[in-house]
Amino acid sequence: MLILDLSLLSAAMLVMTLLRRYVPLLKALRVPTALLAGFFLLILYETQQLPTTTLESITFHCFNLSFIAIILKRPQKFGSQVIANSTAVFMQYGLQGFFGLLVGYLVASMVYPELSLGFGILLPLGFALGPGPAFSLGKTFETLGFESAATMGIFMSSIGYLVASTFGIILIQWAKKKNILDLTANTLLPQTDAKPSPSKNPSKENNAHDSSLFDVLSLHVCLVFIVYGINYAFLTLLTSGLNATGNPALSNLTETLWSLSFLFSALWALVTRGILQKTGAMRAFQDQHFIRISGITMDYVIVASVASISLAVIGKYWFGLLLLSLLGIFLVTLPLLWVCSRLFKNFTFFRTLMIFGVSSGTLTIALALLRIVDPEYKTPAISDYMYSMGFNFLFSIPLILILNTAVPSRINGDLRGFFIVLFVCLAYVVVCFLLTFLFGKKRIFQQPGTIWLKK
């Protein structure tokens, strides 16, 4: 069944790529190819009543592989604009979590009495965090009594893709109309035209790997799978040890550990990268190949996760999901534009477009949007965001670890977990606003009623 599902996923992406090339309507919509392929397979799997268990496994494993590939990239130097990137990202985490929980609480209390009070946490799970966490953590939520949480989380991430691809184009057209792009590019872009300095030892750099002996991309794929194998073995031994204790509480913890597999994968990737850098072996690897691996595996995550959605569940809770989606659209547009236009010192719209893409869709969609206004990636929007990913990963761990405490509150009648998560999300917003004030300085007070502050 695995081979059949992988073949269907690959064929769907190939067909949609060809259709987008020859069908003007699909080309004009600018909907990501992986998302179109996922919706196509969703209809196929629903009408033919095909099992989706393998699709869920593909989603789980490919997301872990994608996460490892990104973390294996070399760490970079950082500055104020890198911290500013993390500030904008976590502002969205906090806003989506706080207001999502409030709206979800009202929906669960007034419309769906059988639904978990933590329903609203699906907004940041699907929009800001993306399909991998939405699926993995959603499966954990289901063990805590939140029925069909993974399906609804994946649906929210699909809505995020649509928002990113459609509203992203609208934002670009709006920026051109307001001359925001011209203002930024004409005054600051020439600063990035300097050529990178040559390597101190080019012969050593070029001979780090002989591609005639082993394909360079294969070398990177091997490293990613080795790290994942180490992580998989570690979690298997850890969960076996917990089950062997006979303690029910520790045995129940195993589900949570596997749902957080991507965090353990990232930690092992960090350890591996550190060893390779210490020994000098890291010079045999190139960042662009890790980015390619991450992009390929993330495409499979998108297609497989969308295809595994249950339309029956979506139809049952459509009203609540619609409210969360509208809230998400609002939060990733107006508040994001207001904050970013005052937070960033230069290349403001380019950086804002990156944050918009990753806060509603995925890094792949963000890069596609940026390519429209910066075809050669001359601006530092990508590099600064990539540098900030280390901070984003570290500071997202506390939030990810406590998310499930908001879910079982209705079952045991205890709302403390719900309010803890609500308070933490609010704390993220407050801290990020203070950082915005620190970096934005006088810009915070200039035209506070204007959505976009022109420099």
Buried (B, 14 or more C-beta within 10 A) or exposed (E): EEEEBBEBBBEBBEBBEEBBEEEEEBEEBBBBBBBBBBBBBBEEBBEEEBEBEBBBBBBBBBBBBBBBBBBBBBEBEBEEBBBBBBBBBBBBBBBBBBBBBBBBBBBBEEEBEEBBBBBBBBBBBBBBBBBBBBBBBBBBBBBBBBBBBBBBBBBBBBBBBBBBBBBBBEBBEBBEEEEBBEBBBEEBBEEBEEEEEEEEEEEEEEEBBEEEEEEBBEBBBEBBBEBBEBBBEBBEEBBEEBEEEEEEEBBEBBBBBBBBBBBBBBBBBBEBBEEBEEEEEBBBBBBEBBBBBBBBBBBBBBBBBBBBBBEEBBEBBEEBBEBBBEBBBEBBBEBBBBBBBBBBBBBBBBBBBBBBBBBBBBBBBBBBBBEEBBEEBBBBBBBBBBBBBBBBBEBBEEBBEBBBBBBBBBEEEEBEBBBBBBEBBBBBBEBBBEBBBBBBEEBBEBEEEEEBBEB
